[in-house]
C-alpha cells in the first residue's frame, strides 16, 4: 500500500491519536495496566503501548486490525464504538 501523504495522511494520523487517547482513557477507567490489557487482548505489551501512542511503528500512525480492536473493546468491557473516535477521516481519496 502506498504511504499516505498530505491531508489524508494528516487525517489518519489525527484519527490514530484520538484512538490512542480513547484507549488510554478507557484503560484507566477500567483500572487496568497496559500489561493487563495487552495480555488479555492477546497482544504484546510493546504493541499495546504503541497503540496508546497512536503508532504502529516509529513515525507510522496506528492501524490495528478489526480483530485487535474487538479484542481491546472486550477486554475493556466497552463497545467497539466507545473505542473508535467519533470523527472518522475521509479515506476515499487514497
N, C-alpha and C positions, 0 to 999 in steps of 0.2 A: 504494500500500500504506500502511496506517495505521502511524503511528510506534509502535514497541514501547515499552511502558511497564511499570512495576512489575517483578515478579520475572522475567518473560520477557525484558524489556529488559536487566535486570542479568545474566541468564544468558548472553544473546547477547554482551554487552559483555565478560564474562569469557572466553567462548569465543574471541572475536576477539583478546583479549590473549594467550591461550595459543597461538593460531595464530601471532601475531606473534613470540612467544618461540621457537617451533619454527623459523620461517623464519630468524630471526637466527642461531640455533644451527647449523642445517644449512648456512647460507651460510658461516659462519665455519669450520665443519668442512671444507667444500669448498675453502676458501682463495680465495673469490671476493669481489669488491667488490659493493656494492649496484648499481653501474652495470653490472657484468658480468652479474649475474643479470637485471636489468631488460632489457638489450639482448637477451640470449639467449632470454628468455621472451616477447619482443615487447611489452614494457611500457615506459612512460617511467620514468625514474629516480624522478621525483616520485611516481608511482603506487606503485612498489615500496616506496619509503620510507614511504609512508602505510600500506601493509600491514604493514611491520615495526613500525609504531607501533600497529597494531591499529585503524586508522581508514580510512575511505574518503573522508570529508571531515571538516573540524573538528567534533568533537562527535558524529560518527556512527560506530558500530563498523564495521569492515571487513566486506565481504560480497562477496568475489571470486567470479567465475563458476567453474563446474567446469572450463571450458576453461583459465582462468588458473591454477587450482590444478594441473591436469595439466601445463601448460607449466612451472610452477615446479618440480614434482617431477622432471620430466625434466631440466631444467637443473641441478638439484641432485644428480641421479643417485640418487634415492631413490624409494621407492614413495609413492603418494598417502597411504597410511596413516601413513607416517612424518611427513608434513607436517601432517596433521589431528590436533588434540588428541584424546586418548583419551576424555575425558569430554564427551559430547555433551549439550547442553541440550535440554530437552523443549520443542519448538516447536509442539505441537498446540494449545495454548491461545492462538491468535492473535487 
